[in-house]
Amino acid sequence: MESTPQPAEPEVHAESPHPSAIEELGLSPHRSDEALDRLLVLLARMSVAPMAALIVDDDGRPFVAAAFGLHDRTLLQRSTLVDQTLLQDEVLLVADAAQDPQLAGDPLASGGFKLRSFAGIPVRGLDRRPLAALCVMDWEPNSFDEHACGALQGFRALVEDRLRLRADALHDPLTGAISRRHFDEIADREWRRAMRGLTPISVIVCELDRVDEFAAREGLPALDRGLRATALAMQYSMHRPGDCASRYDETRFVLLLPGTDDPGAVETAERVRAAVEALLIPFADAPTSMLTLSAGVATIHSEALSRGDLRTAVHAATVALRNAQRAGGNRWTLAGAGGELLLPP
């Protein structure tokens, strides 16, 4: 099936979701960052505290990205102290949780953990929104003096610097989209998750139309600007935290949409197409000739996930992309509609 360009439907979302911490920074709930672990050892020693942790708020799904001295990381994921820290501008201090009635039901202050004191400060991501809580903790009452608070503030700067360096390594320097290698890691994890949950997963391959001709006529700097604008258009067209986009090679972008079926995927493809068209980037001599984009969409349903992988899905979407370009461009095409197999039998 092919689509001719149609006006994009108005969106009802109040705002686009932020990229997840896993996509933006490569942090994972399944493994600690060794460099951050080492920083937390130093932070705990400088603060004279037996425990330290970095708890990431990944779109409402908190996890411990690095820790020192903890035997049960799951308690931190349910603590209200983490939520309160993210709302602060500076250090949140709890000298004795046993004397604070608001913490009577907190899993850190009750049960077997028996946390008595806590000091935490928010860590901000690339867009300066609170992304994680950096904290030190003690099983004894501890007022965490000026020296300890200064250590927290100093180590926050070190952690933020580390996260910025990590993000630079995971993103394409020209467009800001995630790198091919990082995308492959995310896709592998999401593919396995889709297999376990028996949910569909969709892939969209996008490319600017007549990209070689555009580069020849307008120059490589203009093409770079077009690629950057395309990456931004893709980012603003994805409305779910699990969705991600990558610069897959020199001219192609790939979007991964976990848990998205055919209708949702083609809606996203149309949003991207319409967003690029709305940029009004001039192309050729005619005043009405603008740079446009085509896309190929492939949805792999649960019963077929075990027979393929990301590479086969990207291939199917690329075939659909070429069909869209041969049909004139500035459109999307759904893979499988022309009879080709999405995955090998």
Buried (B, 14 or more C-beta within 10 A) or exposed (E): EBBEBEEBEEEEEEEEEBBBBBBBBBBBBEEBBEEBBEBBBBBBEBBBBBBBBBBBBBBEEBBBBBBBBBEEBEBBBEBBBBEBBBEBEEBBBBBBBBEBEEBEEBBBBBEEBEBBBBBBBBBBBBEEEBBBBBBBBBBEEBEBEEEBBEBBEEBBEBBBEBBEEBBEEBBBEEBBBBBEEBBBBBBEBBBEBBEEEEBBBBBBBBBBBBBEEBBEEBEEEBBEBBBBBBBBBBBEBBBBBBBBBBBBEEBBBBBBBBBBBBEBBBBBBBBBBBBBBEBEBEBBEEEEEBBBBBBBBBBBBBEBBEEBBBEBBBBBBBBBBBBBBEBEBBBBBBBBEEEEEBBEE
